[in-house]
């Protein structure tokens, strides 16, 4: 069976609205829990202040993380994954792309380079619905590396004793055998 890699695809990646809503929902649950807990205590003390600071710190960290999400293009060229961010130096060629979460309309992926650098990316169907299935095919298809061919002058690297001698003239064809006409 002949297997082919998925066709090339370019998909824009940016701040995930889904992740923004998820972080906001998580923060609101934490805020509600802290408010319910502080409402049941008899008088505010250091624990109430610590809970308030924790909720504010978690909200600030969530907003900061969401704003710092990478934006750029994720490209599958048929062999390897490439990331090109907004900055000129913000590029990464990935050795492996793994899906951490697949929510059908959103993908959380981790792109790992051969140098060890990693990048977390959220892709959303809303961004480019016409290419969403192409991205999913590229992410989930089994990737086969094309074998590298030896250099064209591979004989130059062999010892002289292993190199073939001069080419002999081709032998004539046996009688009655005709070559097909050259086109």
N, C-alpha and C positions, 0 to 999 in steps of 0.2 A: 504494500500500500504506500503510495506516495503522499507524504504530508507536506504541506506548505505552511509557511508562517502567515499570520494575519497580514492583510494589506496595510500599507502605511496610513497613519492617521495623525492629525494635529488637533489637540483639544485645548481650549483656553481654561485656565484654572485661576480662581480668585478667591475672595472671601466667601465663605459658605454661609448663605442665609440660614440654611438648615442648622448648621452648627451654632450660629448666633441665637436662633430660637431655642435650641437645646440648652445652651449655656444660660440664657435668660430664665428658662423654665427651672433649671436646677438651682439657680440663685434665688428665684422666688420661693421655691420649696424651702430652701435653707432660711430665708428671711421669715417665712410664715412659721416655721418650726421655732425659730428663736423668739419671735413675738409671742407665740402661744406659751412657750416655756417661761418667758419673763413675766407674762400676765398671771401665771400661776404662783409665782414667788411672792412672798409677803412684802418684801421691800427690796428695792434694787441695791445690789452690792457689787463687789468686784467681779463676780461671775457674770452678772448681767452686762457689765461694761466689756468684759472679755468676749462675750458672745456677740455683742454689737460690733466690736472691732473685727472679729473674725468674719462676720457677714460682709462688712464693708471691704475688708481685704480680699475676700474671695470674689466679690463683684468687680473690684478694681483689677484683679489678676485676670479674670475672664474677659473683661473689655480689652485689656492690653494684649492678651493672647489672640483675640479675634482680630484686632486691628493689625497685628504683626504677621498675619497669615501671608504666605507667599502668593504672589500673583505673577502669572506668566503663561507659557505654553508648554504643555507636555506633548512630546512627539515620539511616535513609534515609527522608525524608518524601515521596518521589516526585519531588522537584526537586533538593535539595541534601543533602549529608551533614552531620550534626551530631555533635559529640563532647561528652558531658557527663561530666566526671570526678567523683571523689569530693568534691572541694572545690567550694564555691559559685562561686568565680572560675575554676574549671578547666573552661571551656567553649570550644569552637571550632566555627565553622561553616566547613566545607571547600568550597573551590572545586573540588578534584579529589581523588579517591581512586584510588591506583594500587596494583596488586598487585606486590610485589617477589618473592615466592615463594609458590607454590601447591603444597602437599604433599597435597592432597585432604582431609586431616583437619585441616590447619592452614593459615592464610593469614597471611603477613607483608604488611602494607599500610602505605602512607604517605599520610596525610591532609594536604593542603596547603591553607592558607587563602588568601583573596585578599590578606590583609595580608602574606603571606610566611611566617607561622609554619607549622611542620611538626610532625607527630607520627607516630611509628612505633608500630604496633599489631599485636599477634598475636591472631588469633581462632582458637579451637579448637572442633571439632565436639562434643567431650565436654561442653562447657559447657551447650549447649542444642541437642541433636540434632534436635529437632522444628522448629527454625527455621534450621538450617544451610543447607538448600537455598534458603530464602528469601534469606538473606544472600548466598549465591553468585550467585543471579539478579540481585540488586540491584548487586552488585559488577561483574558482567560484562555486564550489559545496556547497550546504547547509550543514553546519557542525552541527552535533548533538552530544552532549556530551553523553557518556554512563552513565547511572545512577550508582551511587556508591552504592554498596551493604553494608548492615550492617555488623559489625564485626561478626565473627563466634561464638563468645561467648556473643551474645547479651542478653542471659538470665542472665548472671552474673550482668548486670547493672540494672535489674529489682528488685523491692522489693520482699522479700521472699513470701509475701502474694499473689503475682501474678504468682509465678512460678508454673508450673504444678507439680503434685505429681509424685510418681514413676509410671513407665509405667506398664500397666496391660498386662498380657499375651494375645497374639492374640486369638481371638475366633476361634474355628474350623469352617471350611467351611460347609455349609449346605450339606446334603446328595445329591449325584448326581453331584456335582460341582467338577471338577477336575482342578488342577493347571496345567499350561503348564509345560512341562519338563524343568529343569534347564540346561543351556548350559554352 
